[in-house]
């Protein structure tokens, strides 16, 4: 690890910290329908959409109707993207003449983009037409993000409101999230990426004659517009197969810095929005602090083990220590422009959030560095987390934390003035169990099936890690991969698609149910016995609950994969 | 039912907004402000496209600096097959590949005796990495200079001129763009192909 590496990591965190309050305050105003500086420009668009779509701006919804809206938009857009892929060869904007996408792959991709997972079982450059990428995939990057933000806002309203039956209007929240938050950030973000070298055109692929006389086909396309929302919406589905490692997606260290900020900017901002909405910004900062602790722990572990490198290569005579003129460490699967520090940071950020974009090949990470993304996702992506899903996920843990604290002192737990009772705790535990059950169930079955074994790119414990990572990523709606596994088989496409739907909707509905129940409760006045949820004690408790509830569930599985591989790697064991 | 109709209308309206108008707006702005980048940072030599500043190429001749091993396509640096090797740290294929490349490197660069920089024997995540580290360029200087009949010191100066430091002095890692360096080399000390 180098001083410059930590300086870059510190700079990243400071910029994030500086952006949290302004963006968070802005979003609080947007979702309260208050006036913001963007209103003059965008209000006509907003009211136009209400009119065209038949949305009642003041139409408050019960949690069941709110959840109904979430499910309906998801089903309709999923079908839309499925059909589009199946007929793309007859549609325009397909200069490479790519054929229609097969059934199971089209289902997997539609499920993947609808659920904000963006797992990709295909090679984009040779599978998806420009039209499919634009209106079938990039659109989902907006929608799945807008759905996540809306649900988070509705969930917070469950705490912020009292003695009411409604959580707001899903359609209004969805529209505002897209128009006031995602679109303006994406336009600016896309142009910044183009300034660094990201492409944005509708040309057919370039045929270049290389210096040594070979022919190199260079893909083109409307990349930057998709790239920006891919990061800002924590989607992560690449325009190219190499994702954010590709020089056209992520051309420079500065574009890399921007991409990491884009991933975290809305999730971090939402912690402040939450504080604003519950009228106590200290509550938001407490959540932010707990997230930061786990963030730095993840970065440290990943950076440390990647810089230490692979002993099997070091002993051949390869420089593993960093110097001023080369980064050393485990460079397999990494780009020279990013080196070890920025690859380790990106890996941590993209799996803390539900992004899943990668600027290096996770499959080639050293075992314990590869353990970090697995744990990050298995915690439920609550370290800043996905847009919206990070906030509702961490609040779920906050509720569990006060519940456990309540059990210890024998008092009915409260959070933000609401009594936490049987129904809420049941719903939260349901959400936690769905995650564990889906990941471990599918991974356990997959590890015993020959059809999955044939898809593996690596063997031994690393092969098991590939299967575990695939279902972890799908269920957690992350989308990054240990990419050596070939996911494009009927069995994997289908089961991974089901895992994505389960991880998204079976988590989101119980949480909306809990929010609906919370909104109906009366406020309990703060008393001497109230456990304060804005101080360091609460932060420590929250981190503890996340680690214990989240990580321990998966410890046995993790020890069979990355942990045992670490020791065997140092013993010099190899698998062919 | 009412909600279903709203869902369908919202899908259509937002497809138009985020799927059509948004990328067109970005394309228009990008092409107006950053036309070179938007079109792929392509390099033209004598009216022909030689490649892109950002996309690595395969170099094998001793007169050129070589880039990193590439897992993109069967020969490497295939623009349509971006991606890494995805070999895990305990995969025998990884160790075998590095060993073979190391032997090749030692044979081609007999005067270089130190530990080989990690980036020169490992594949990138994209398979299209345009860069090598300054140390990896330096490791090849003696060979290239001999093949071109130029002095190693003059060549080192050229490498230094094509070395990019950290962006804004802090971000990323120092690097040498292999294609840019080789094109400059062909200008400065042409050789008969």
Contacts between the chains, C-beta under 8 A, distances in Angstrom:
chain1	res1	chain2	res2	distance
A	4	B	166	7.3
A	4	B	170	7.1
A	7	B	170	6.4
A	8	B	170	6.4
A	8	B	171	6.3
A	11	B	170	6.8
A	45	B	17	7.9
A	49	B	10	7.8
A	49	B	13	5.7
A	49	B	14	8.0
A	49	B	17	7.8
A	52	B	9	6.5
A	52	B	13	5.5
A	53	B	6	5.6
A	53	B	9	4.0
A	53	B	10	5.1
A	53	B	13	5.7
A	54	B	2	7.9
A	54	B	5	6.8
A	54	B	6	5.7
A	54	B	9	6.3
A	55	B	6	6.2
A	55	B	10	7.8
A	65	B	3	7.2
A	68	B	3	5.6
A	69	B	3	5.8
A	69	B	6	7.6
A	69	B	7	7.2
A	72	B	3	5.4
A	72	B	4	5.7
A	72	B	6	7.8
A	72	B	7	3.9
A	73	B	7	4.9
A	73	B	10	6.2
A	73	B	11	7.0
A	75	B	7	7.7
A	76	B	4	7.7
A	76	B	7	4.7
A	76	B	8	5.8
A	76	B	11	5.0
A	77	B	11	5.5
A	80	B	11	5.9
A	80	B	15	7.6
A	123	B	81	7.2
A	123	B	83	7.8
A	125	B	79	7.9
A	125	B	80	5.2
A	125	B	81	7.8
A	125	B	82	6.9
A	126	B	80	5.9
A	134	B	19	5.3
A	134	B	20	7.2
A	134	B	23	5.3
A	135	B	15	5.4
A	135	B	19	3.5
A	135	B	20	6.6
A	136	B	19	7.9
A	138	B	18	7.0
A	138	B	19	6.3
A	138	B	23	6.9
A	139	B	14	6.7
A	139	B	15	5.5
A	139	B	18	5.0
A	139	B	19	4.2
A	142	B	14	6.9
A	142	B	18	4.3
A	143	B	14	6.6
A	143	B	18	7.7
A	171	B	6	5.9
A	171	B	10	6.7
A	174	B	10	7.2
A	175	B	10	7.8
A	178	B	14	6.5
A	178	B	17	7.6
A	178	B	18	6.8
A	183	B	17	7.7
A	183	B	18	7.1
A	183	B	22	6.6
A	186	B	22	6.9
A	187	B	22	7.3
A	187	B	25	6.7
A	187	B	26	6.3
A	187	B	29	7.7
A	190	B	26	4.6
A	190	B	30	7.3
A	191	B	26	6.9
A	191	B	29	5.9
A	191	B	30	6.3
A	191	B	33	7.0
A	191	B	34	7.7
A	194	B	26	7.8
A	194	B	30	4.3
A	194	B	33	7.7
A	194	B	34	4.9
A	194	B	37	5.3
A	194	B	38	5.5
A	195	B	33	7.7
A	195	B	34	5.4
A	195	B	37	6.6
A	196	B	37	7.3
A	197	B	37	4.9
A	197	B	41	5.4
A	197	B	53	7.6
A	197	B	54	5.3
A	198	B	37	7.0
A	199	B	37	7.3
A	199	B	38	6.1
A	199	B	39	7.0
A	199	B	40	5.1
A	200	B	23	8.0
A	200	B	26	5.9
A	200	B	27	5.3
A	200	B	30	4.1
A	200	B	31	7.3
A	200	B	38	4.5
A	201	B	27	6.8
A	201	B	31	7.2
A	201	B	38	5.7
A	201	B	39	5.5
A	201	B	40	7.3
A	202	B	27	7.2
A	203	B	39	7.0
A	203	B	40	7.8
A	205	B	79	7.5
A	205	B	80	7.7
A	206	B	40	6.2
A	206	B	42	6.4
A	206	B	49	6.0
A	206	B	52	7.5
A	207	B	49	7.2
A	208	B	42	7.5
A	208	B	49	4.5
A	208	B	50	6.1
A	208	B	51	4.6
A	208	B	52	7.2
A	209	B	48	5.9
A	209	B	49	7.0
A	209	B	50	6.6
A	210	B	50	6.8
A	210	B	51	5.8
A	210	B	57	4.6
A	210	B	58	7.0
A	211	B	50	6.3
A	211	B	51	7.5
A	211	B	57	6.4
A	211	B	59	7.1
A	211	B	64	7.1
A	211	B	179	7.0
A	211	B	182	5.8
A	211	B	183	6.8
A	211	B	186	7.3
A	212	B	57	7.4
A	212	B	58	6.9
A	212	B	59	6.2
A	212	B	60	6.6
A	212	B	61	6.4
A	212	B	64	7.3
A	214	B	57	7.8
A	214	B	58	6.6
A	214	B	75	7.8
A	216	B	51	6.2
A	216	B	55	7.4
A	216	B	57	6.3
A	216	B	77	6.7
A	216	B	78	7.6
A	216	B	79	5.3
A	217	B	78	7.6
A	217	B	79	4.8
A	217	B	80	5.3
A	218	B	40	6.4
A	218	B	42	7.9
A	218	B	51	7.3
A	218	B	52	5.7
A	218	B	55	5.7
A	218	B	79	4.4
A	219	B	79	5.9
A	219	B	80	6.6
A	220	B	39	7.8
A	220	B	40	5.9
A	222	B	23	4.7
A	222	B	26	7.6
A	222	B	27	6.2
A	224	B	26	6.3
A	224	B	30	6.3
A	224	B	38	7.6
A	225	B	22	6.1
A	225	B	23	4.1
A	225	B	26	4.1
A	225	B	27	7.2
A	226	B	23	7.5
A	228	B	26	7.8
A	229	B	18	7.8
A	240	B	82	5.2
A	241	B	81	7.2
A	241	B	82	4.8
A	241	B	83	4.8
A	242	B	72	7.9
A	242	B	82	3.7
A	242	B	83	5.1
A	242	B	84	7.2
A	242	B	125	6.0
A	242	B	126	3.9
A	242	B	127	6.6
A	242	B	128	7.0
A	245	B	82	7.8
A	245	B	84	7.1
A	245	B	124	6.8
A	245	B	125	3.4
A	245	B	126	4.2
A	246	B	82	5.2
A	246	B	126	4.8
A	246	B	128	6.6
A	247	B	52	7.9
A	247	B	54	4.0
A	247	B	55	5.8
A	247	B	56	7.6
A	247	B	126	6.3
A	247	B	128	5.8
A	247	B	129	7.3
A	247	B	130	5.9
A	248	B	40	7.2
A	248	B	54	6.3
A	248	B	55	7.4
A	251	B	41	7.9
A	251	B	54	5.3
A	252	B	167	5.9
A	252	B	172	7.1
A	253	B	166	6.9
A	253	B	167	4.4
A	253	B	171	3.8
A	253	B	172	2.5
A	253	B	173	7.5
A	254	B	167	5.1
A	254	B	168	7.1
A	254	B	171	5.7
A	254	B	172	7.8
A	256	B	171	7.6
A	256	B	172	7.0
A	257	B	171	5.6
A	309	B	118	7.0
A	310	B	89	4.6
A	312	B	89	6.9
A	312	B	90	7.4
A	312	B	94	7.8
A	312	B	95	5.2
A	313	B	94	7.8
A	313	B	95	6.9
A	313	B	98	5.6
A	313	B	118	7.6
A	313	B	121	7.7
A	313	B	122	7.7
A	316	B	95	7.5
A	316	B	98	6.2
A	316	B	99	6.0
A	316	B	102	6.0
A	317	B	102	6.8
A	317	B	115	5.4
A	317	B	116	6.5
A	318	B	98	7.1
A	318	B	102	7.4
A	318	B	115	6.1
A	318	B	116	5.6
A	318	B	117	7.8
A	318	B	118	5.4
A	318	B	121	5.9
A	319	B	114	7.6
A	319	B	115	4.1
A	319	B	116	6.5
A	319	B	117	5.3
A	319	B	118	5.7
A	319	B	135	7.5
A	320	B	118	6.4
A	323	B	135	6.6
A	324	B	174	7.5
A	325	B	117	7.9
A	325	B	133	6.0
A	325	B	134	4.1
A	325	B	135	4.0
A	325	B	138	7.0
A	325	B	174	6.4
A	326	B	117	4.2
A	326	B	118	6.7
A	326	B	119	6.2
A	326	B	133	3.7
A	326	B	134	7.0
A	326	B	135	3.8
A	326	B	136	6.5
A	327	B	118	7.3
A	327	B	119	7.0
A	327	B	133	6.7
A	327	B	173	5.2
A	328	B	117	7.8
A	328	B	118	5.4
A	329	B	118	6.4
A	330	B	89	7.1
A	330	B	118	7.5
A	330	B	122	7.7
A	331	B	118	4.3
A	331	B	119	4.7
A	331	B	122	4.2
A	332	B	84	7.5
A	332	B	85	6.9
A	332	B	87	6.8
A	332	B	89	7.7
A	332	B	94	6.6
A	332	B	122	4.2
A	332	B	123	6.2
A	333	B	84	4.3
A	333	B	85	7.0
A	333	B	86	7.3
A	333	B	122	7.6
A	333	B	123	7.0
A	333	B	124	7.1
A	333	B	125	4.6
A	334	B	119	8.0
A	334	B	122	7.5
A	334	B	124	6.5
A	334	B	125	5.9
A	335	B	124	5.2
A	335	B	125	6.0
A	335	B	126	6.4
A	335	B	129	5.1
A	335	B	131	7.3
A	336	B	68	7.4
A	336	B	119	5.2
A	336	B	124	7.3
A	336	B	129	5.8
A	336	B	131	4.0
A	336	B	132	6.0
A	336	B	133	5.6
A	336	B	173	6.3
A	336	B	175	4.9
A	337	B	129	7.8
A	337	B	131	5.6
A	337	B	172	5.1
A	337	B	173	6.3
A	337	B	175	5.4
A	338	B	172	6.3
A	338	B	173	7.0
A	339	B	172	6.7
A	339	B	173	3.6
A	342	B	171	7.9
A	342	B	172	6.3
A	342	B	173	7.7
A	358	B	125	7.1
A	359	B	125	6.8
A	360	B	84	7.7
A	360	B	125	4.6
A	361	B	83	7.7
A	361	B	84	3.5
A	361	B	85	7.3
A	361	B	86	5.6
A	361	B	125	4.4
A	363	B	84	7.5
A	363	B	86	4.1
A	363	B	87	7.4
A	363	B	88	5.9
A	364	B	84	6.2
A	364	B	85	6.8
A	364	B	86	6.4
A	364	B	87	6.0
A	364	B	88	6.4
A	364	B	89	7.0
A	364	B	94	7.8
A	364	B	125	7.9
A	365	B	89	7.6
A	366	B	89	5.2
A	367	B	89	6.5
A	367	B	90	7.7
A	457	B	86	5.2
A	457	B	87	7.5
A	457	B	88	8.0
A	458	B	86	7.6
A	458	B	87	6.8
A	458	B	88	4.1
A	458	B	90	7.6
A	458	B	91	5.1
A	459	B	91	7.6
A	460	B	90	6.0
A	461	B	90	7.5
A	462	B	88	3.8
A	462	B	89	7.6
A	462	B	90	5.7
A	462	B	91	6.9
A	465	B	88	7.7
A	482	B	86	7.3
A	482	B	88	7.8
A	483	B	83	7.0
A	483	B	84	7.0
A	483	B	86	4.6
A	484	B	86	3.6
A	484	B	87	7.1
A	484	B	88	7.0
A	565	B	88	7.7
A	565	B	89	7.6
A	565	B	90	5.9
A	568	B	90	6.4
A	569	B	89	5.6
A	569	B	90	5.0
A	573	B	90	6.3
A	574	B	90	5.6
A	574	B	91	6.9
A	574	B	92	4.1
A	574	B	95	6.0
A	575	B	90	5.8
A	575	B	91	6.3
A	575	B	92	6.2
A	576	B	91	7.5
A	576	B	92	4.0
A	576	B	93	6.7
